[in-house]
Amino acid sequence: MKALDHAAVRLSGMNLIEASAGTGKTYAITSLYLRLLVEKGLRPEQILAVTYTDAATKELRAKIRRRIREALHVLDGRDTDDAFLLLFLEKAQAPGIANVKEILERALGDFDTASIYTIHGFCLRALEDNVFESGSLYDTELIKDQTALVQEILDDFWRIHFFSEPAPLLSYALQHKAPEVFRLLLKGLHAGSGVKVIPEFSPDEVAAIEASCHFAGKKIAEMWQTSKDSIVELMRNDKGLSRSEKNYRLDLIEPLFDHMDAFVEHGNTFDLFVGFEKFACSGIIGGTKPSGSPPVHPFFDWCEALFSGVEQLFLALQAELVSFYRTNLPLRKRTGNVRFFNDLLDDLYGALFSESGGEILADLLRKKYCAALIDEFQDTDPVQYEIFRRIYAGCDAPLFLIGDPKQAIYSFRGADIFAYLTAAREIEPEKRFTLTDNWRSTPRLLRAFNLLFEQQKNPFMYDGIRYHSLKAGNVKALELLEQRDTAPFQLWFMNAGETKSGGLTVEDASRFASLAVACEICRLLTDAKIVTKHGDERQVKAEDIAVIVRTHRQAGTVMRALKAKGIPGVMQGDMSIFASAEARDVSILLSALCDPANETKVRSALVTDILGRSGNEIADLMDDEDAYATCLKDFQHYHHQWVERGFMVMIRELMAAEGVRGRLLSSTDIAGERRLTNLLHCFELLHSEEHLRGLGMEGLTAWFDERIGADDEAEEYQIRLETDESAVKIVTVHVSKGLEYPIVFCPFLWNKVNSNGNTVMFHDENSELVKDFGSTVFARHKQVAEKESLAESLRLLYVALTRAKNRCYLITGKTKADISPINYLFHASRGARTDDNQASTLFLEAKG
């Protein structure tokens, strides 16, 4: 890649700019924007700028406006050390400074019309402005949440298959928690139809599986009737079978023989009882001692055939659900004239590639937006890339795709790093650029990062994601001042000591790392100083420090360690308030307030953190009839207050009468302020929804419970800060992206990549995203998914480390987390780095 020259790069065609952390991505965007205004004569509404959140859109709008003002100040003669603006001033001599000033002043005056959008905002505008060409419906309502629609489809599917006779798979489906399995299966498909789902089953295949199940069931019945005694004897007395609780303990297998009697008698081939797998070959083999041999009997073979056949039918049912969902969800939306956010992308994509009007629409958009700057392009997906490619490919209009594949960490939101890699391959080499100067970190810290990532073979696993050595843009950036010369990048290794395995458990390592971090922060607050940009020295403050974590549980561990040292800390994360324990407590309280005559619900509400009664206090209360009656009467009173005066009036009275605020804030643990903030957030959302939609008591309670079950990512639902005071920031990696801190601690990046679950998402050899919920090659696909997860963990590690300006602490050690980014960076062999499946090879080496 060539180094980007902001002032000289040609403003034409498709270009890719790779902007590593701290290299001035926004500076590059604003500089290109200035040139488009002046050199291309474009107006703000003709320059499309796209980023990925509403907050980022507002920030980008403000920075571009500020950049235009800075350019005007320089043209007016103000001194600057900005290299680009100096060249800009020099180039302005040709057309005349007065003319350039007129262009910029006009742009500033018209800037409220600037085309700066989120990707969804751009798609919405494109569809609404071109209703005829795009084939869009008029006055379509944009909905933020499609949970209710998806649930309607799930309910309909359930009714079709299980509310009428025959429903042979009903018992099996209930045993295997089908409603939750179905919901999770559809979860990853909400972002559109760009995911291939396997396995698939034809009607003939389903019929063949059913026939084989019936035949196996017939053989099982015949054999049980003729050979039951020998089968039972074998299972009771075989020496090779393990008699542990999880396997074939005698007292636990006796009921299974009665269940088999009932199964054979009732004759429903598909109604497998709990424990049926104990009779199947796979169960027998799994329950055999390591040194033993599994017992053999034809009955076990037929049970295996039936067991696997019913499993296949359940998979076929899930495949049918996917087809039912993909057919019916668009129909329901069209009938209701509604769109979800991701439908905007699908609709614009479909319109652009329509045979009837696609080329016309692309031409209209190309003429309306004569240039485009696409920010955070590493978080794109195939649909988004194809939209911009369709509009701008093959023409001379400037399109700049700006991002950093090393910071692609949002796969859980639908971002697809493989779409970025595809774009990078398709753009001509002379149109690919990189930013080489880092303006965030000190020179010594940058050298450490270069050493860490440059010396590795495939540090990010994929050939298309390279680390380019960086140099400091600000060579005068100063280190922390201490009594001793301390390295800016510190790698701490946790000693496993005398542990049997030679490695720490995840829990022990988490506590050890948190304590070490708290002790070092305590020392820094006492001993270290920071040199300000004005050259003054000041003591390090808590607000200068960030501890970057992967999970909210880890954040809690750090908070406890800081609290023990008397250090103020505040947690920042992107977790939804509805995923908090306080939201669950509020749900329990709402249920009791809706139905105060239900004493079970009332007692459940009393033991929540909101009302704070202990089990002993509840027992004492129930022994005191008068006190218990008063308590029930209070709930009746709150019920009537809610009905007559509204939710907020009622909850304020309850909070005051029950002393909720004082009790939470005076609690002995560290989380009182956090819990109170979450409760007040929940109450505010309930109050807002009550007034916005006019919901009554039952409707409001149902809405709140639905939110707990959904995966809401709306900004108003994200957990809030509990304090604005000076405190150590404890942030998740995802929240930290785009931020910077003088001092950064990364205590948990040694944690393993999670590969559990019965469903995996991965990319096939064509870079197509695939969801596998049980194909015959599931194990192989799981290995590919583990490789992709490990690669994203390496990118998360990169993002976390590069938040640091002056100092960074990375903690590692020998733990039982075998497939981890740190193990890959520091311990993987060259063979593991070049293997087709690095994750599996790393696992074997770690166990080695």
Phi, psi and omega in degrees: 000146178270148175292136182285129171257103186305325187272345188239346182301138182293135180267068181201152175068184180275127182231148176240126177243117177267116185246097179296166183304130174079010186265005175088048179299313181294324176301318180295317181297313182293327178291317177297323179298316177302315181295322178296322178297314188272309187283326180262351179066030183272151175267159182306324181288347180267353180253111179276123174238124185237131171225189199244000173219159177298319180297318180294326178296315179297319181294317180295319178301315181294321183288324177292318178300317180295323181294322177297318179295319178300318179297320178296321179298318180294319178296334177277358175107004180289141178291149177207152172250014178283113186300320181294315182294329176295318176291324178299317178296319180296317181289337181289346181295325185296303178285345181103128183300323180298319179294318179295319178299319180297319179298313183290322179294322177294320178296320179295321179291330181263010192292340177296342179267004184302139182271072180245112190226164160284168179299322179290322178297319178297314181298319179298314180297317181298320180288317183290326181282344184227056186299316183293313183292327183271348181071023182281153174283151176284149171056036177291133180277132178266117182256143181276339188220125179252018181302316183296320179296316180296319179296324176300318180293318177299317180297317179296316180299319180296317180297317181300321187265336189232358182262004179220158179277147350277154176227068190299332183269003186303309182298316180298318180297318179293318178303323185261022173052051185304318181304318179287321177299317180296317181298315180292327179297320182279345186305312183284358182258001182294336185277015178119189187257019184279009181250127174278133183245129177228156004280163174243150183227131174276160177304323180294322178295319179297316180298321180293320178295317179300317180297318180294326177294316179299319180294316179297318179299322178296317179295321179297315180298315180298314185289323179295322180290328183263335188232020185304314185300316181291325179293315180296316179301317180297316183287332179282324194243353182300132184284341183279341183280138176286138181255028177284169184299324183278351185245258189235048175297134192302314183292339181270339179270343181303314179298336181294329179292322175294321178297322179292323175303311182294321180300313181294321183292317185285329172079010174274102186305327189266355184272070182285130181280162178296123182102359180303326183298343178296337179270351182272155182304318181297321177292318179299312181296317179295334181262013179270142178300150179305327182263000185260175176245138182289142175294151184238135175199140179303333180299320179295325179294317180290324176296322177297317180299317180290317181300312180291328178294316178293323174302317180295322178294324177293323175294319179297324177296319178294321177296321177295323178299316180301314179296318179299317181295313183291336177278317191272330182297312177299324180296317180294321179294320180291321178296319180274358181053049179233157175227145168265163185306312183289343174295332179300316179294313181298320182292318179292319177302312180299321180293320182292331182257012176290139179291331185281320185219012185297314182292324178296315180297317179300319180294320178297316181291324180294323179285328179286317180247094187284349177207154182218138176237112184254109183275159177052044186292342177295343180262022179283180171220172185302324181294314180298315181298317181294329177299309182288327178295319180296323183285317193249344182294142176082006177233174184267357181299136183287127174231119178247120177259114189242125178183187181219109182298338178289346180247024177276099188230017185244039179299329181293345176258007178101356177295145187227103182299333181290334174293319176299314182296324176297314179300317181299323179290327186278340180276137183302142182306322181287353178255011178252128186230162174222155175262131191253345184255128177262127184254009184256305191266158179289158182304317181293321179293323177296320178298323178295316178296318178300317180296318183296315187263332182288326186281355184265148172273121182054061182297338178244016169076322182259138184300331183283354179245101184251154173261122177258126182303137183246151173239157184287127174287327179251091185290345181266003180302134187259152177278174171294148177260126177220172177295331181243158178277104185254134181299142181289334177243118184242128178252112180259133180249123179281126181277123180284350176064227186262023181298147184302314185279350185078006180221153180278148169289161180300319181295314180295319180296322180296315179294317181299313182295318181297318179295317179298319179296314181298318180296318180291322177297319178301318179293316181298320181295339180264317192257335191261150176232156177243139175267122181285170180294343178269001178091000179278155175256142175214157179292144174299135178250161179302324183290349177280352192245137174232138171249118186259126186235168177265326187229162177288334175295316176298321178300319178297321178297317179294318180301318179295319179295319178294318181300320180297334179264001180075025182259128179290138179220153178222137181264132174237126180209175179252017179291142177288143176301333182285350176268001184274159176296328180295323178296320178295321177295319178298320178300318179295318179295316180300319180300319180291321180291329177289329186227068187292347177281347180273102187293329178298316178295322179297315180296323177297321179293325183295328183271000174291164177296339181295313182259338163071023178278141175272170177300319179294323179294323177295317179298317178296321180298319182287336176285337180259098187302318181296315180295321181293319178297321178296320179298313179296323178295323177298318179295322175299319180297313180297324178302311182292325177298318179298312181298316189272327189237356177100165187295312188294320177299315181297313187289328176295318179296317179298315181300319181289315183294325183267358179061038186296312183300310182297320182294318181293317183289337180264006181295153185283341179275183188269354194260009183301313181294322177298313182296319180295317178301316180295318179299312181297325177297314178300314181296322180295318179295321178296316179298316181297316182292323178301316183279325183292318186249000179064035184281141173276190186300307182294319180296320180292319178296317179297319178300316182296317179296323177296322180295323179297323181278347182266174179246068184284134178241010181300144185300324182290347180264354182285141181302138184266161173294140179271350179204150175255004183288165178299120183203156172295132180272123174252110189232148172284159181301318183296321179289328184288339183302130182091352180255169177214151183217145177303320184230130182232133172248134177236085188270352189233017184283359174279352187295152189282160174280127182280125181232023180280166175117157181264002179229137178231148174245134181203173177250136180276188185294344177262013182064022178271136181284130184233140173246120182246119179248018175149035179288171180291342178248032182303319183299319179292319179294327178295323177296320178295319178297322178295322177297315180295323178293319178296319179298319179291326176297324176294323178290324175297320177298316179300314180299315182298312183297320189277011171282344189280137176263314186246322183210146179223133177247124176243123183254133179218184181164171178277109179235179178274012176270091190282313180267089183225157180297325181290320175301321180293314184293319190258336190236346183292139178286168177298325178297320179294325182288332183258357180292154178296326179236087184299324184296314181295319179294321178298320178300314181294320179294321181294326180280342190311000000 
